[in-house]
Amino acid sequence: MSRKYFGTDGIRGRANGLITPELALKVGQAAGLVFQRGDHRHRVVIGKDTRLSGYMIETALIAGFTSVGMDVLQVGPMPTPAVAMLTKSMRADLGVMISASHNLFEDNGIKLFGPAGFKLSDEVEKQIEELLDENLDKKLAASVSLGRAKRIDGVHDRYIEFAKRTLPRDISFDGLRVVVDCANGAAYRVVPEALWELGADVISIGVDPDGFNINKECGSTAPEALSRKVREMRADIGIALDGDADRLIIIDERGHVVDGDQLLAVIAESWKEDGRLAKPGIVSTVMSNLGLERFLKTHDIELVRTAVGDRYVLEQMLAKGYNLGGEPSGHIIMSDYATTGDGFVSALQVLAVVQKHQRPVSEVCHRFDPLPQILKNVRYRAGKPLDSAGVKSAISAAETRLNGHGRLLVRSSGTEPVIRVMGEGDDREMVEEVVDNIVTALGNAAAA
């Protein structure tokens, strides 16, 4: 379907650019109308990360929801997976997370969850999009039926207890020195506290949000600061979350980055040994390294690939009965515990494996040697560069050259005007050449 507002992860864009108070109000009204099913008093849970525009968007959403008769429960800064969990556990009809995930503070977004805590299907998003372009004045609630809004206390403790219950009862992280980087984002309170309660020696960075510094030179997309801190403090492990804490990157004791593919390998191997994999397979995207696929094959675990986006990973998991999936970015979904990616719960699973083996993280979390993978982005202003004859020719030539020796993926981003070109294979020099040829063709098409 052609999307005007929704991308691969809700609605996202520049605050007061695409994401305006007017749009947020209409989203509240449209989503509220779509999710009013039955005669009960309907309600929505709204959480957010720490960016400045969150106040503006939250207020506008509240106006929208209450104007169509929905009550609003405000939980303040909370991780995205916590909002999904609370939506289900509090029997809300809808959940909303105000966040642009790993983007800097200038951007913001609106993520929606249904009553079971899952992100919305394409069909439901289409219903909401159609209403966004309608005049909804005649569909607003009568004066006597307007909704109310209130802040809810105690939800941080609920999420901490939920996360801790994903671990065996007798586990403790005593003796582990952990540096956690919360990206000055939504997890800045709950994650350090939970790790301390589990016995770890916790050193926290990225826990001083000011509205402007979310994801700025910190978090999972900028792990250099965490790497330095791990080495400085001689820590056992570093945990980097992004702005809304739905993704995870690990830093080993040497300061080296461990990406989502390695983490999937660690968890999959551990779960296979413990009999916890629902099926002998996991789900990831076309972006996952071929090295992961080869590693899993040696353990009789299938890698099922989907389009890029955690929603597609989850759809495949639910459709085929897999209970583990994720992306190289560190967005890991464990459907036994959560309805979306949860960076902190993923970190707990990795920490549990580290404690079990009593070996350095650099050994535990290095399960395979990744194949050389080159990823380059080409930004464009208008048009459809992928439709260019020159680009199509370059892609065809690259596929012919890589045949049997690697993989190629060229796709448009679902959240920004960027085309991503990824190539991987055993011969790094050849991969670089084919990627550069496509990037050059895209640049020429974008400039035409």
N, C-alpha and C positions, 0 to 999 in steps of 0.2 A: 504494500500500500504506500501511497505517497504521503509523507508526513510533513505537516507544516510546523508543528510545535515540538512533538516528541522525537527524541533521538533514541539511541540504544540504551540510555540510562535516564529516563525521565525527560524533563524539559530543562535545558541548561543554556546559559549565555551570559553576556555582560549585564551586571546589575544596572538598572536604569537604561539599558540598551534594549535587549530582548526581554529581560526579566524586569518588568515594571510593576508598580502597585496595581495598575489597571489589569494587567495580565493575571497577576496572582489572585486578585478578587474574582475574575472570571473563572479561573481554575477551581477556586473554592466553590463557586456556585455550580459549575458544570459537574465536577466530581461529586459534589454533594447530592445533586439531583440523580446522577447515575447510580449512586450507592444507597439511595433511599428505597429500601425493599421491605415492605411490611409496615405494620402500624405502630411498632415500638418507637421509643425515643431514640433517634439515631445520634451517634457520636463519633468523633474523629480524634485521634491522637496526633499531635504535632510536635516534632522534635526539630533540632537545628544544630548546625555546627557553630563556629565562633566568629564568622565573618561579619563585618559591620552591617552589611545589607540585610542580614537575617532579621533584624528588628523590623525593618520596613516590610519585608515580604511576609513575615509572620502576622503582622497586624492586618495586612490586606487579605491574607488567606482567612483569618478569623472573621473578618467582615463578610467575606464570601460565603463561608460555611454557615455562619449564624443567620445570614439573610435567607437561606433556603431551609432553615429549621433544624440544623445540626448543632448539637452541643460540642464544644471544643475542650479537649484536655491538653494543656501545654506542659511539656516535660522539660523544656529548656535544652541546653547543649547535651546531646547524647549521641553515641555511635549509631550509625544507620541500622546495624543488626539489632540494636537494643530497641529502636522504634518498631521494627518489624515484629520482634518478640512481644513487646508491650501491646501492640495492636491486637494480637491474638489472645494474649493472656488476660487483657482487660475487656475482652469481648466488644471491641470497637468495630464499627462498620468500615472504617477506613483509617489508614495511617499515612502520615506525610512526613518526609524528611526534607528540610530546607538545607541544601548543600550542593556545592559543585565539586565534591569529592577531592581530587588531588590538584585541582586548579588553584591559582592564586586568588587573593581576596576580591579582586575586581569582578570576578564571575560569581554567579550563584545558580542554584537550580532547585527544582521541585521534583522529588521522587515520591511516587504513590504506591501504597501497599493495600491489597485487599484484606478482608476480615480474617483470612487464614494466615496473613503475614507474608504472602507472596507478592512479587511485583506484578503489575497488571499485564494482561495479555494484549496482543495487538488489537483484538476486537474491541476490548473495553476502552483502550486508548483512542480508538477511532470514534467511539461514541462520545467521549469527552471532547475530542477535537471538533466534532461536528457542532457541539453545543457552544464551544468557544467563539464561533463565528455567528452565533444567533443572538437575537435580542431576547434576553431571559426575563425581562420585566414582568411578564404575565405568569412566570413560573415561580416567582418568589413566594416565600411563606407569608401567611396572614400575620398581622401584628401580634396576635395572641400566640402564634406558633413559632416565633423567632427563637433562635438558639441562644445558649449561654456559654461563656468561656471562663475557665478557671485553671490556675496552675496546680500541678500535682507534685507533692513532695514524696520522697522515699523511693523514687523509681531507680535511682542510682544503686541502692542496696539490692533491689530486685534483680537488676542486671548482673551485679557482681555474684550473687548467689546462683543465678542461672549459669553463668560461665564456670564457676567452680564445680558445679554438679556434672559438668562434662568430663571430669577427671575421676579416676578411681578414688574411693573414699580414703584410702590410707596413704595417698601420695603427698609428699612434701617437697618443696624446693629449697629446703635447708641446705646451705653450703653453696648455693648458686648465686653468683654476683651477676645481676642483670641490669643492663642500661636500657631504658625504654625511652623512645622518642615519639611523643604523641602529636607531633606536627603542629603544635599550638592549636589543636583542633578539638573535635568533639569528645575525645577520650581522655582529655587532660586530667580529669578527676578520677574516673573509675578504674582505669588500668593500673596506675601505680599503686593505688590502694589495694586492689585485688591481688596483685603480685606480692605485696608485703604480707597480706593475710595468709598467703600460701607458703610463707616462710623464706622467700627470697630476700637477698640483700639488694635493695632497689636503688638505682641512681636514675633520676628522671631529668630529661631535657625536653624542650618543646612543650612546656606546661605553663607558659605565661602568655596566654592569648590576649591581644589588645584590639582585635577587630581587623587588623591589617597584616598580621604576620603569619597567618595560617599557611602552611606549606612553603613558607619562604625560607629557602636554604635549610630545610629540615624535613623530616618525615620520609616516607618510603620512596618518594621521587627524587630526593636529594639526601642520600644517606651518608654523605661525606662527614658531616658533623658527628653523627653517631659513630662512624668508624673511628674517628679520632678519639672520641670519648671512651670507647671500648678499650683501645690501646692504652690511653692515659690511665684509666682506672684498673687496668689489668683484669677486666671483666671476663666472665665465661661466655657471655652471649649478649648481643644487642638486638633489640626488637624495634623495628620502625613501622609505624602505622601511617596512614594518610589522613587527610583532614576529617573524613567522616568514619575512619577506622574500619572500613570494610575490606581493606587489603593489608598485606603484611610482607615485609622484607626482613630477612635475618642477616645479622653481621656476626661472623664467627670470631673466635678469640684473637685471631690474627688481624682483624679489621677488614676481612674480605666479605663481599656481598654474596648472599645466598638467595637466588631468585625463586619465584613461585614454582618453576618446573622441578627444581631440586626438592623443594618442600613437599610437592605432590608425591615425588618418589619416596621420600622419607616416610610420609604418612601411609602411603599405599603399601609399602613393604611391611611396615609395622602392623597395619591392620590385617594384611594377608596372613602374617604369622599368628596373629591372635584370633583369627577367624571372624574378623569384624567387617570384612568387605561383603556387602550384600550379594555381589556378583564378582566374578574374576575379571574386573575391568574398572576403569575410571573414565571420566569425561573431561576433555580439555578442548581448546580451540585450535584452529589452523595455525596459530602463532606459536604453539608449543614446539620446543626443539625436537628434532628427530632423534637426538640422543636419549631423550626421555622415553620415546616410543620403543627404542631398541632395548633400553634398560628394563622396562616393564615386561617386554616380551620374554626376557631371560627368566622372569619370575612368573611366567604364565599369566600375566595380567594384560588385558587388552586396553589399548588407548583408543577411545572413540572421540573423533574430532567434530567440532561444530563451528559455525560462524563465530566471529569475534563478538564478545559480549557475554556477561555473566548470565543474563536472562536466557540465552540460548543454551548455555551449559546446563542450567537448572531444568529447562524444558526437556532436554534429552535425558537427564538423570531421572526425572519423574516419569517420563514416558517409558523408559527401558528398565527402571528399577535399580539404578546405580546409586550409591550413597556417598560417593566422593567425586568431586570435580573441581576444576579451577582454571586459572589462567597464569601465564608467566609473570604477570604484574603482581602476583601474590594475592589475587582475589580467589580465595578457596572456599568452597561450599561443602559442608558436611550435613547432609539432609537428616541424619539421625538427631541433630541438635538444632539446626537453624534453617530458616527459609531463604536465606540470602548469604552472601559472603560475610564472614566474621573474622577480622584480622586478629582479634584478641584470642578467641577460641582456637583459631588455627595455631597461634603462638603457644597456647597451653599444650596442644597435642605434640608439638615439636619439643617443648621443654620436657614433657613426659618421656619421650623417647631418649632424650639426652640423659635424663636421670636414670632411666632403665639400663642404659649401656655403660654409664659412668666413663665415657670417653669424650675427648674434646669435640666441640661442635664442628670444627674443621674436618673431622673424620666422620662423625655421625651424619652431617648434612651435605656430604659430597658423595652422591650415589652414582654419578656418571660424569663423563667428560662431554660437555656439550659440543655439538658440531659448530663450526664457524657460522655465525648468523649475522647478516648485515641488514639493518633497518634504517631507511632514510625517509624523511617526510618532505613532501613538496606542497607548499602553500599556494593557493590560487585565489583570485578575487571573484571570478565569475565564470559561467560556462561549464562545460563538462569535458575536461581534458582527456578523460579516459575514452571518449568517443573518437578522438583524433586517429586518423589513419596511421600517422607516424608512431603514435604510442602503441596502437594495436600491433604494428609490425615489429616494434622493439620487444614487446612481450612475447610474441610468437617466436622470435629468434632466440630469446632467452630460454624459453621452455624447451626448445629443441636442443639447445646446448646443455641444459641441466638434466635432460632425460636420463633417469637411472642413476644420477650422481647427486641429486639434491632436490630441493623444493623451491617454488617461487609463489609469492602471494602479493597481489597488487589490489588495494581496496581503498575506498573512500572512508574517512573517519565519520563516525556517527554523531560526533559532538562538535566538530569544527571544520572549516573549509580546508582540509588537508587530505592529500592522497598519500597513503603509506605503502612503501615498497620494501618487501622483505624477501631476502634470498638466503638459503643455507645449503651447505653441502660439504663434502670432505675436502674440497680444494678451495681454500679461502680466496686465493687470487682470482679464480674463475668466478666465484660468487660476487666479489667486488666489481668485477668488470660488467657482469650482466645487470647488476643493480644500477651501476652508474650509467649504463646505456639507457635504461628505462627512465631514470631521473632526468637525464638530458632531454629525452624526448618529451617528457611531461613538462619540463621547463619551457621548451620551445612552444608546446601547445598552449600553455598558460599565457605566454607572452603574445601569442598571435591575435 
